Amino acid sequence: MLLNGYFFFESVALVTVIFQFKKLKNSIYKYFLPFLIFIVFYEYGNIRDWFYINNSNLYITNISEITCFLFYCIVLQTLITNKTYKKTIRVLIPLTLLCSLLNMAFLQGFWKLDSITILLQFAVIIFIVCLYFYELMNSIESNISIIKLPGFWLNTGLLFFCLAEFLFFSSFAYMAYKKNYHYFLLFEVIANIANAILYSCLSVSFLCFNRMNKSS
């Protein structure tokens, strides 16, 4: 089953953060432990059809997307040092959340996929990731390898994931909203690739703390 493919990568990321937790506990990355527990529970529940209500489980996808958006935005803004960038992000987060809730309440609804605000959420995360890389390129010391930075791998994974998902949702948003069967087949393929990249990069970011400790 294709869906089980990215569940594997999510589970690997959870196992990695559990084993690395002692090294992560003094950083923002410690919050990935409860977050990944939530993600694995959500995906397993989808596999087992736990969340079907009114012949739909798309409502839980809307909730999951909002949760992921808030979590990643909060984590990413802590990795950015520029005060102007931080203020911009802190304005974007509640505005995007408000748009998501309004769309859920009055436009696309709670029981159908809120593809419009999912696209908005991906766009905001891509914007924040670009801010991180811009800041990184302008502040990195010449004697530091960026591949040893946990933030580099986190943002790299998010950039690939969000770009793939944004392009997919923007192309097939109407099919998703109408619950077209062909959309779900295509989504499983794209989601497997995007999630494999994201959660593999997350696992590497957790393992980077080994290198940081050895070099310190």
MOHU-V265229 format. One record per residue. SS is DSSP state (a for helix, b for strand, c for the rest). PHI is phi in whole degrees, 0 to 359 (NA if undefined). OMEGA is omega in radians with two decimals (none if undefined). Layout:
ss/phi/omega
SS/PHI/OMEGA
SS/PHI/OMEGA
This chain:
ss/phi/omega
c/NA/-3.06
c/300/-3.09
a/301/-3.12
a/292/-3.11
a/299/-3.12
a/282/3.00
a/297/3.10
a/298/-3.11
a/293/3.08
a/295/3.12
a/293/3.09
a/298/3.11
a/297/3.11
a/295/3.12
a/299/-3.14
a/297/-3.12
a/292/3.08
a/295/-3.12
a/291/-3.11
c/264/-2.93
a/300/3.14
a/299/3.14
a/276/-3.11
a/264/-2.91
c/295/3.10
c/261/-3.12
c/230/3.10
a/296/-3.08
a/291/3.11
a/297/-3.12
a/284/3.04
a/290/3.12
a/296/3.10
a/295/3.14
a/296/-3.12
a/289/3.02
a/298/3.08
a/300/-3.10
a/297/-3.13
a/295/3.09
a/297/3.14
a/298/-3.12
a/293/3.12
a/295/3.09
a/297/3.08
a/293/3.12
a/298/-3.10
c/271/3.13
c/60/-3.14
c/285/-2.92
c/258/-3.11
c/288/3.04
b/223/-3.09
c/55/3.12
c/61/3.14
b/210/2.97
c/242/-3.11
a/290/3.10
a/298/-3.12
a/288/3.04
a/293/3.08
a/300/3.14
a/295/-3.14
a/297/-3.13
a/296/3.10
a/295/3.12
a/299/3.13
a/297/3.12
a/301/-3.12
a/298/-3.10
a/297/-3.08
a/295/3.12
a/296/3.14
a/295/3.11
a/294/-3.08
a/297/-3.10
a/292/3.07
a/286/-3.13
a/275/-3.12
c/260/-3.06
c/260/-3.11
c/296/-3.05
a/293/3.12
a/294/3.10
a/298/-3.13
a/299/3.13
a/297/3.11
a/299/-3.14
a/296/-3.13
a/291/3.02
a/276/-3.10
a/294/-3.07
a/299/-3.13
a/294/3.11
a/295/3.12
a/293/3.09
a/298/3.12
a/298/3.11
a/299/3.14
a/295/-3.12
a/291/3.10
a/294/3.11
a/296/3.13
a/295/-3.07
a/277/-2.94
a/236/-3.04
c/251/-3.08
c/284/3.03
c/97/-3.08
c/276/-3.00
c/268/3.08
c/249/-3.10
c/292/-3.13
c/276/-3.00
a/295/-3.12
a/296/-3.11
a/284/3.02
a/296/3.07
a/299/3.11
a/298/3.13
a/298/3.10
a/297/-3.13
a/298/3.14
a/295/3.13
a/296/3.10
a/301/3.11
a/299/-3.13
a/294/3.11
a/299/3.11
a/296/3.06
a/298/3.13
a/299/-3.10
a/292/3.09
a/297/3.12
a/295/-3.13
a/297/-3.12
a/295/-3.09
a/265/-3.08
a/231/-3.05
c/292/3.09
c/280/-3.04
c/295/-3.09
c/267/3.13
c/251/3.09
c/274/-3.08
a/293/-3.13
a/287/3.05
a/266/-3.11
c/269/3.10
a/303/-3.14
a/297/3.11
a/298/-3.11
a/289/3.09
a/300/-3.10
a/288/3.07
a/296/3.11
a/299/3.13
a/294/-3.13
a/297/3.12
a/297/-3.11
a/297/-3.06
a/291/3.08
a/297/3.14
a/297/-3.12
a/291/3.14
a/296/3.13
a/297/-3.14
a/292/-3.11
a/295/3.13
a/293/3.13
a/276/-3.01
a/234/-3.08
a/300/-3.10
a/295/3.09
a/298/3.13
a/295/-3.12
a/298/-3.13
c/274/3.12
c/58/3.11
c/292/-3.06
a/298/-3.12
a/296/3.08
a/299/-3.08
a/293/3.08
a/295/3.12
a/293/-3.13
a/298/-3.12
a/298/-3.14
a/292/-3.12
a/296/-3.11
a/296/3.11
a/298/-3.11
a/294/-3.11
a/297/-3.14
a/291/3.09
a/300/3.11
a/294/-3.09
a/300/-3.02
a/283/2.99
a/292/3.10
a/295/3.09
a/297/3.12
a/300/3.12
a/296/-3.13
a/297/3.10
a/292/-3.13
a/289/3.12
a/299/3.13
a/293/3.01
a/295/-3.12
a/295/-3.12
a/296/-3.13
a/291/-3.12
a/291/-3.09
a/276/-3.10
c/273/none
